[in-house]
């Protein structure tokens, strides 16, 4: 982590001679705090990726390392994989109201309750029902975290680092995936569960010492607490944060003067923020990421790769981590729109090539033997470009678009919508691809990515470097006074 400092400019665009003296802040503090907050997101990646190494153990006919009395069936495997998303549909409606009532910090800590419960059920499993219940509880925690974590990171960030902190979610979730991919095949079923418990415990221990967001305190009319946590986050004195605190207090007061209900989500600029957020998570899920990851082994087998499937999965997990770590470094320079456009193009190319290979394979074309590299190349192109844009940025943009007074109502609906789509893709991609052909399914996802490109080009606003107030002015059609 670098030691750079930054200055909060209370009068953007004013001549230097007319600006008040500014106290230097410590930028690294925001990154450390957001990093600790996202340990919980990494733990959800570990939970979500748990099926990859563990299903092999559960399907083993010899039951060498399975807690169950019999190997799981293909139908049980499908439900074990998809039931987490059903819990994630419920989670946002717990996390959103909690964030408004007890704060973002304590809501994040509360999300560890269903995560712990899930791991206990998994560790104690003696029947498939325990696995269903454990995965469902994980899903509740995942839904809570995906609602509150982007909110927390957006509210502790300065305007110029909000995109980077919002992109942490994708980077950290891939770290969780990589960890379970790397250790899961080589340790026992029980040890995988113990590591999961330790992961959640480490988050609770470290995050307990992190601050609440100043915006939450200001929404409760507690200016002193807001000032104290802003001093901690920025590394400045009280006088150093006063200008930013005044602006935040003014923004929050203006927002809180409006009483928001569910109906308000569907009015005016709030609805514009809502449909953009829902469209972006739709394109995220219908890029086919879960289907591609679920059928990764099939893709490697189709390519005739001699790599062990466990090693291949670790390699892909490492590619995901590397690609996801690019976005925080470039998103506040290049902007959200450019990365989303690049991502939509790249995922389209990857999916078209994957579909082409599987079509040729279905036709028993002699060309297949000479293009065995194509599925792996397509997979890498798809995953790298997904992780740069469509993976992290819908969450980052969602956290920026909703005004303070409607976040608790709107964010849970958009997040639940995302996980509903995830369930549909995860549960029904297999049966649909068997009927229509896997190449048709990949091309449908490719068409969705093409639509994502044009949707972003014409309808997604650029939020780079803008304050929350400026974003709301832009959504309502008013000219923004801030920098572009």
C-alpha positions as CSV (number, residue, x, y, z in Angstrom):
1,X,0.0,0.0,0.0
2,X,1.5,3.3,-1.0
3,X,1.9,6.2,1.4
4,X,0.3,8.8,-0.9
5,X,-1.6,11.7,0.5
6,X,-4.5,13.6,-0.9
7,X,-6.2,17.0,-0.4
8,X,-9.9,17.4,-0.1
9,X,-10.8,20.4,-2.2
10,X,-13.9,22.1,-0.8
11,X,-14.1,24.5,-3.8
12,X,-13.5,22.4,-7.0
13,X,-12.4,24.4,-10.0
14,X,-11.7,27.6,-8.0
15,X,-8.4,29.5,-8.7
16,X,-5.6,28.3,-6.4
17,X,-5.3,31.7,-4.8
18,X,-9.0,31.6,-3.8
19,X,-8.9,28.2,-2.2
20,X,-8.5,27.7,1.6
21,X,-5.4,26.1,2.9
22,X,-5.9,22.3,2.8
23,X,-4.5,19.8,5.3
24,X,-3.0,16.7,3.7
25,X,-4.8,13.4,4.3
26,X,-3.6,9.8,4.2
27,X,-5.1,8.0,1.2
28,X,-3.9,4.5,2.4
29,X,-6.3,4.6,5.3
30,X,-9.3,4.3,3.0
31,X,-7.8,1.3,1.2
32,X,-6.9,-0.5,4.5
33,X,-10.4,0.0,5.9
34,X,-12.1,-1.1,2.7
35,X,-9.7,-4.0,2.5
36,X,-10.6,-5.2,6.0
37,X,-14.3,-4.8,5.2
38,X,-13.9,-6.9,2.1
39,X,-12.4,-9.9,4.1
40,X,-16.1,-10.8,4.5
41,X,-16.5,-10.7,0.7
42,X,-13.5,-13.0,0.3
43,X,-15.1,-15.4,2.8
44,X,-18.2,-15.5,0.6
45,X,-16.0,-16.3,-2.4
46,X,-14.6,-19.2,-0.4
47,X,-18.2,-20.3,0.4
48,X,-19.5,-19.9,-3.2
49,X,-16.5,-21.8,-4.6
50,X,-16.8,-24.6,-2.0
51,X,-18.7,-26.8,-4.4
52,X,-15.9,-27.0,-6.9
53,X,-13.5,-29.2,-4.8
54,X,-16.1,-30.6,-2.3
55,X,-18.6,-32.0,-4.9
56,X,-15.8,-34.3,-6.0
57,X,-15.6,-35.7,-2.5
58,X,-19.4,-35.9,-2.2
59,X,-19.7,-37.8,-5.5
60,X,-16.9,-40.3,-4.6
61,X,-18.5,-43.8,-4.8
62,X,-16.0,-45.0,-2.1
63,X,-17.1,-42.1,0.3
64,X,-13.4,-41.7,1.2
65,X,-13.9,-38.2,2.5
66,X,-17.6,-37.6,2.6
67,X,-19.8,-37.1,5.6
68,X,-22.8,-38.5,3.8
69,X,-24.0,-42.1,3.8
70,X,-24.2,-42.3,0.0
71,X,-22.8,-40.4,-3.0
72,X,-24.9,-37.4,-4.1
73,X,-27.0,-37.6,-7.2
74,X,-26.7,-35.2,-10.1
75,X,-30.0,-33.6,-9.0
76,X,-28.7,-33.1,-5.5
77,X,-25.5,-31.7,-6.9
78,X,-27.5,-29.1,-8.9
79,X,-29.5,-28.1,-5.8
80,X,-26.4,-27.9,-3.6
81,X,-24.9,-25.5,-6.2
82,X,-28.0,-23.3,-6.7
83,X,-29.6,-23.1,-3.3
84,X,-27.1,-20.5,-2.1
85,X,-28.6,-18.1,-4.6
86,X,-32.0,-18.5,-3.0
87,X,-30.6,-17.5,0.4
88,X,-28.9,-14.6,-1.4
89,X,-32.3,-13.4,-2.6
90,X,-33.5,-13.1,1.0
91,X,-30.3,-11.6,2.4
92,X,-30.7,-8.1,0.9
93,X,-34.0,-7.6,2.6
94,X,-32.3,-8.2,6.0
95,X,-29.0,-6.3,5.2
96,X,-30.6,-3.2,3.8
97,X,-32.9,-2.3,6.7
98,X,-30.2,-3.3,9.2
99,X,-27.8,-0.8,7.5
100,X,-30.3,2.0,7.9
101,X,-31.2,1.0,11.5
102,X,-27.9,-0.1,13.2
103,X,-25.3,1.2,10.7
104,X,-23.2,-0.2,7.9
105,X,-20.5,-1.4,10.2
106,X,-22.7,-3.5,12.5
107,X,-24.7,-4.8,9.6
108,X,-21.5,-6.2,8.0
109,X,-20.6,-7.8,11.3
110,X,-24.2,-9.2,11.6
111,X,-23.8,-10.9,8.2
112,X,-21.3,-13.2,9.9
113,X,-24.1,-14.8,11.9
114,X,-25.7,-16.7,8.9
115,X,-22.2,-17.4,7.6
116,X,-21.2,-19.1,10.9
117,X,-24.5,-21.0,11.0
118,X,-23.8,-22.3,7.5
119,X,-20.4,-23.5,8.4
120,X,-21.6,-25.3,11.5
121,X,-24.3,-27.1,9.4
122,X,-21.8,-28.0,6.8
123,X,-19.2,-29.3,9.4
124,X,-21.9,-31.3,11.2
125,X,-23.5,-32.7,8.0
126,X,-24.7,-36.3,8.1
127,X,-27.3,-35.9,5.3
128,X,-27.8,-33.8,2.2
129,X,-30.4,-31.7,4.0
130,X,-27.6,-30.3,6.2
131,X,-25.8,-29.2,3.0
132,X,-28.9,-27.6,1.6
133,X,-29.5,-25.7,4.9
134,X,-25.8,-24.7,5.2
135,X,-25.6,-23.4,1.7
136,X,-28.9,-21.5,2.1
137,X,-27.5,-19.8,5.3
138,X,-24.4,-18.8,3.4
139,X,-26.6,-17.3,0.7
140,X,-28.4,-15.1,3.3
141,X,-25.0,-13.8,4.4
142,X,-23.9,-13.3,0.8
143,X,-27.1,-11.3,0.1
144,X,-26.5,-9.1,3.2
145,X,-22.9,-8.5,2.3
146,X,-23.5,-7.7,-1.4
147,X,-26.0,-5.1,-0.2
148,X,-24.1,-3.4,2.6
149,X,-20.4,-3.8,1.6
150,X,-20.6,-1.6,-1.6
151,X,-22.6,1.0,0.4
152,X,-19.9,1.0,3.2
153,X,-17.0,1.3,0.7
154,X,-18.7,4.1,-1.3
155,X,-19.4,6.1,1.9
156,X,-15.9,6.0,3.3
157,X,-14.2,6.9,0.0
158,X,-13.2,10.3,-1.4
159,X,-14.7,11.1,-4.8
160,X,-11.5,10.2,-6.6
161,X,-11.1,6.8,-5.0
162,X,-14.7,5.6,-4.8
163,X,-14.4,3.6,-8.0
164,X,-11.3,1.7,-6.8
165,X,-12.9,0.9,-3.4
166,X,-16.1,-0.2,-5.1
167,X,-14.1,-2.5,-7.2
168,X,-12.7,-4.3,-4.2
169,X,-15.7,-6.6,-4.1
170,X,-14.8,-8.4,-7.3
171,X,-11.1,-8.6,-6.4
172,X,-11.7,-10.0,-2.9
173,X,-14.4,-12.5,-4.0
174,X,-11.9,-14.0,-6.5
175,X,-9.3,-14.3,-3.7
176,X,-11.9,-16.4,-1.8
177,X,-12.5,-18.5,-4.9
178,X,-8.8,-19.1,-5.4
179,X,-8.2,-20.1,-1.8
180,X,-10.8,-22.8,-1.8
181,X,-9.7,-24.0,-5.3
182,X,-6.1,-24.2,-4.1
183,X,-6.6,-26.0,-0.8
184,X,-10.0,-27.8,-1.2
185,X,-8.7,-30.7,-3.3
186,X,-5.8,-31.4,-1.0
187,X,-7.3,-31.2,2.5
188,X,-10.2,-33.1,4.1
189,X,-13.9,-32.2,4.0
190,X,-13.8,-31.1,7.6
191,X,-10.6,-29.0,7.2
192,X,-12.3,-27.1,4.4
193,X,-15.1,-26.2,6.8
194,X,-12.7,-25.2,9.6
195,X,-10.8,-22.8,7.3
196,X,-14.2,-21.3,6.4
197,X,-15.0,-20.7,10.0
198,X,-11.6,-19.2,10.6
199,X,-12.1,-16.9,7.6
200,X,-15.3,-15.4,9.0
201,X,-13.8,-15.1,12.5
202,X,-10.8,-13.2,11.2
203,X,-13.1,-10.7,9.5
204,X,-15.1,-10.1,12.8
205,X,-12.0,-9.7,14.8
206,X,-10.3,-7.2,12.5
207,X,-13.4,-5.3,11.3
208,X,-14.5,-4.7,15.0
209,X,-11.8,-2.0,15.1
210,X,-12.8,-0.3,11.9
211,X,-15.0,2.9,11.9
212,X,-18.6,3.4,10.9
213,X,-19.3,5.6,7.8
214,X,-19.7,9.4,8.5
215,X,-22.8,9.4,6.3
216,X,-24.6,7.0,8.6
217,X,-23.8,9.1,11.7
218,X,-25.0,12.3,9.8
219,X,-28.2,10.5,8.9
220,X,-28.7,10.1,12.7
221,X,-27.9,13.8,13.4
222,X,-24.7,12.8,15.2
223,X,-22.2,15.3,13.8
224,X,-19.5,14.6,16.4
225,X,-19.4,10.9,15.7
226,X,-19.3,11.6,12.0
227,X,-16.4,14.0,12.5
228,X,-14.5,11.5,14.6
229,X,-14.9,8.7,12.1
230,X,-14.0,11.0,9.2
231,X,-10.8,12.0,11.0
232,X,-10.0,8.3,11.4
233,X,-10.7,7.5,7.7
234,X,-8.9,10.5,6.3
235,X,-6.0,10.8,8.8
236,X,-6.7,14.5,9.4
237,X,-7.4,16.7,12.3
238,X,-10.9,18.1,13.1
239,X,-10.2,21.3,11.3
240,X,-8.9,19.3,8.3
241,X,-12.1,17.4,7.9
242,X,-14.5,20.3,8.6
243,X,-14.9,21.4,5.0
244,X,-15.7,17.9,3.8
245,X,-17.9,17.3,6.8
246,X,-19.9,20.5,6.0
247,X,-20.6,19.3,2.4
248,X,-21.5,15.8,3.5
249,X,-23.8,17.2,6.2
250,X,-25.5,19.4,3.7
251,X,-26.0,16.5,1.2
252,X,-27.3,14.2,3.9
253,X,-29.7,16.9,5.3
254,X,-31.1,17.5,1.8
255,X,-31.6,13.8,1.3
256,X,-33.1,13.1,4.7
257,X,-35.5,15.9,4.3
258,X,-37.2,13.6,1.8
259,X,-39.1,10.7,3.3
260,X,-38.4,7.7,1.1
261,X,-40.7,4.7,0.6
262,X,-40.6,1.8,-1.8
263,X,-42.8,3.8,-4.2
264,X,-40.1,6.5,-4.3
265,X,-37.7,4.0,-5.9
266,X,-39.9,4.0,-9.0
267,X,-40.1,7.8,-9.4
268,X,-38.0,10.3,-11.3
269,X,-34.2,10.1,-11.1
270,X,-34.5,7.4,-8.4
271,X,-36.1,5.1,-11.0
272,X,-33.4,6.0,-13.5
273,X,-30.8,4.9,-11.0
274,X,-32.8,1.8,-10.2
275,X,-33.3,0.6,-13.8
276,X,-29.6,1.3,-14.7
277,X,-28.5,-0.8,-11.6
278,X,-30.9,-3.6,-12.4
279,X,-29.9,-3.7,-16.1
280,X,-26.2,-3.8,-15.1
281,X,-26.7,-6.7,-12.8
282,X,-28.8,-8.4,-15.5
283,X,-26.0,-8.1,-17.9
284,X,-23.5,-9.3,-15.3
285,X,-25.5,-12.5,-14.7
286,X,-26.5,-13.1,-18.3
287,X,-22.9,-12.7,-19.5
288,X,-23.0,-16.3,-18.4
289,X,-20.2,-16.1,-15.8
290,X,-21.8,-18.8,-13.6
291,X,-22.5,-21.1,-16.5
292,X,-18.9,-20.7,-17.8
293,X,-17.4,-21.4,-14.3
294,X,-19.8,-24.3,-13.7
295,X,-18.8,-26.0,-17.0
296,X,-15.2,-25.1,-16.8
297,X,-14.2,-28.8,-16.4
298,X,-16.2,-29.7,-19.5
299,X,-14.5,-26.9,-21.5
300,X,-11.0,-28.2,-20.5
301,X,-12.0,-31.7,-21.4
302,X,-13.3,-30.5,-24.8
303,X,-10.0,-28.9,-25.4
304,X,-8.2,-32.2,-24.8
305,X,-6.1,-30.6,-22.1
306,X,-3.9,-33.0,-20.2
307,X,-4.1,-30.8,-17.1
308,X,-5.7,-32.2,-14.0
309,X,-9.1,-30.5,-13.5
310,X,-8.1,-29.3,-10.0
311,X,-4.9,-27.7,-11.3
312,X,-6.8,-26.1,-14.3
313,X,-9.3,-24.7,-11.8
314,X,-6.5,-23.2,-9.7
315,X,-5.0,-21.6,-12.8
316,X,-8.3,-20.0,-13.8
317,X,-8.8,-18.8,-10.2
318,X,-5.4,-17.1,-10.4
319,X,-6.4,-15.5,-13.7
320,X,-9.6,-14.2,-12.1
321,X,-7.6,-12.7,-9.2
322,X,-5.1,-11.0,-11.5
323,X,-7.7,-9.5,-13.7
324,X,-9.9,-8.4,-10.8
325,X,-6.9,-6.6,-9.3
326,X,-6.5,-4.4,-12.4
327,X,-9.8,-2.5,-12.0
328,X,-9.1,-0.7,-8.7
329,X,-5.9,0.8,-10.3
330,X,-7.5,2.1,-13.5
331,X,-11.2,2.7,-12.8
332,X,-10.8,6.2,-11.4
333,X,-8.5,7.1,-14.3
334,X,-10.4,5.5,-17.2
335,X,-13.9,5.7,-15.8
336,X,-16.7,3.2,-15.3
337,X,-18.2,3.5,-18.8
338,X,-14.9,2.7,-20.7
339,X,-14.2,-0.4,-18.6
340,X,-17.8,-1.6,-19.0
341,X,-17.6,-1.1,-22.8
342,X,-14.3,-2.9,-23.0
343,X,-15.7,-5.7,-20.8
344,X,-18.8,-6.1,-22.9
345,X,-16.7,-6.4,-26.1
346,X,-14.3,-8.9,-24.6
347,X,-16.9,-11.2,-23.1
348,X,-18.8,-11.2,-26.4
349,X,-15.7,-12.3,-28.3
350,X,-15.0,-15.0,-25.7
351,X,-18.6,-16.3,-25.8
352,X,-18.8,-16.3,-29.6
353,X,-15.6,-18.3,-29.9
354,X,-16.7,-20.8,-27.2
355,X,-20.1,-21.2,-29.0
356,X,-18.3,-21.7,-32.3
357,X,-16.0,-24.4,-30.9
358,X,-18.9,-26.4,-29.3
359,X,-21.0,-26.1,-32.6
360,X,-18.0,-27.6,-34.5
361,X,-17.7,-30.2,-31.8
362,X,-21.4,-31.2,-32.1
363,X,-21.0,-31.4,-35.9
364,X,-17.9,-33.7,-35.4
365,X,-16.0,-31.3,-37.6
366,X,-12.4,-32.4,-38.4
367,X,-11.3,-28.9,-37.7
368,X,-11.9,-29.4,-33.9
369,X,-8.7,-31.5,-33.5
370,X,-6.6,-28.6,-34.8
371,X,-8.2,-25.9,-32.7
372,X,-8.0,-27.5,-29.3
373,X,-6.5,-24.3,-27.9
374,X,-9.6,-22.3,-28.7
375,X,-11.8,-23.2,-25.6
376,X,-9.0,-22.3,-23.2
377,X,-8.1,-19.1,-25.1
378,X,-11.8,-18.1,-25.2
379,X,-12.2,-18.9,-21.5
380,X,-9.2,-16.7,-20.6
381,X,-10.5,-13.8,-22.8
382,X,-13.9,-14.1,-21.3
383,X,-12.8,-14.3,-17.6
384,X,-10.2,-11.5,-17.9
385,X,-12.6,-9.0,-19.5
386,X,-15.5,-10.0,-17.2
387,X,-13.4,-9.4,-14.1
388,X,-12.3,-6.0,-15.4
389,X,-15.7,-4.6,-15.9
390,X,-19.0,-6.6,-15.8
391,X,-17.9,-8.3,-12.6
392,X,-17.0,-5.4,-10.2
393,X,-18.6,-2.3,-11.8
394,X,-22.4,-3.0,-11.5
395,X,-21.9,-3.0,-7.7
396,X,-19.7,0.1,-7.7
397,X,-22.1,2.0,-9.9
398,X,-25.1,0.9,-7.9
399,X,-23.5,2.2,-4.7
400,X,-23.0,5.6,-6.4
401,X,-26.3,6.1,-8.2
402,X,-28.8,5.7,-5.4
403,X,-29.4,8.8,-3.2
404,X,-28.9,8.4,0.5
405,X,-32.6,8.4,1.4
406,X,-33.6,5.5,-0.9
407,X,-30.5,3.3,-0.6
408,X,-32.1,1.1,2.1
409,X,-35.2,0.5,-0.1
410,X,-33.6,0.3,-3.6
411,X,-30.3,-1.6,-3.0
412,X,-32.0,-4.7,-1.5
413,X,-34.4,-5.0,-4.5
414,X,-31.6,-4.6,-7.1
415,X,-29.4,-7.1,-5.2
416,X,-32.2,-9.6,-4.8
417,X,-32.9,-9.3,-8.5
418,X,-29.3,-10.1,-9.2
419,X,-29.4,-13.3,-7.2
420,X,-32.7,-14.3,-8.7
421,X,-31.0,-14.2,-12.1
422,X,-28.0,-16.0,-10.7
423,X,-30.3,-18.8,-9.5
424,X,-32.0,-19.1,-12.9
425,X,-28.7,-19.3,-14.7
426,X,-27.0,-21.7,-12.3
427,X,-30.0,-24.1,-12.0
428,X,-31.3,-24.2,-15.6
429,X,-28.3,-23.6,-17.8
430,X,-27.5,-27.4,-17.8
431,X,-31.0,-28.6,-18.8
432,X,-31.4,-25.8,-21.4
433,X,-28.0,-26.5,-23.0
434,X,-28.8,-30.2,-23.2
435,X,-32.0,-29.4,-25.2
436,X,-30.7,-26.6,-27.5
437,X,-27.0,-27.3,-27.4
438,X,-24.3,-25.6,-25.4
439,X,-23.3,-23.4,-28.3
440,X,-26.8,-21.9,-28.5
441,X,-26.6,-21.1,-24.7
442,X,-23.2,-19.4,-25.1
443,X,-24.4,-17.4,-28.1
444,X,-27.5,-16.2,-26.1
445,X,-25.1,-14.9,-23.4
446,X,-23.0,-13.3,-26.2
447,X,-26.1,-11.4,-27.5
448,X,-26.7,-10.2,-24.0
449,X,-23.2,-8.8,-23.8
450,X,-23.7,-7.0,-27.1
451,X,-26.8,-5.4,-25.7
452,X,-24.8,-4.5,-22.6
453,X,-22.4,-2.6,-24.8
454,X,-25.0,-0.4,-26.3
455,X,-26.9,0.0,-23.1
456,X,-23.7,1.3,-21.5
457,X,-22.9,3.5,-24.4
458,X,-26.2,5.3,-24.5
459,X,-27.7,5.1,-21.0
460,X,-25.0,4.5,-18.3
461,X,-23.8,7.9,-16.9
462,X,-20.1,8.4,-16.1
463,X,-19.7,8.9,-12.3
464,X,-15.9,9.1,-12.2
465,X,-14.8,11.9,-9.8
466,X,-18.3,13.1,-9.0
467,X,-19.7,13.7,-5.6
468,X,-23.0,12.0,-4.6
469,X,-24.8,15.4,-5.0
470,X,-23.3,15.9,-8.5
471,X,-24.4,12.3,-9.5
472,X,-28.0,13.1,-8.5
473,X,-28.0,16.3,-10.4
474,X,-26.8,14.4,-13.5
475,X,-29.5,11.8,-13.1
476,X,-32.2,14.4,-12.8
477,X,-30.9,16.1,-16.0
478,X,-29.4,19.2,-14.3
479,X,-25.9,20.3,-15.5
480,X,-23.2,19.1,-13.1
481,X,-21.0,21.8,-11.5
482,X,-18.3,19.3,-10.6
483,X,-15.5,18.0,-12.7
484,X,-16.2,15.3,-15.3
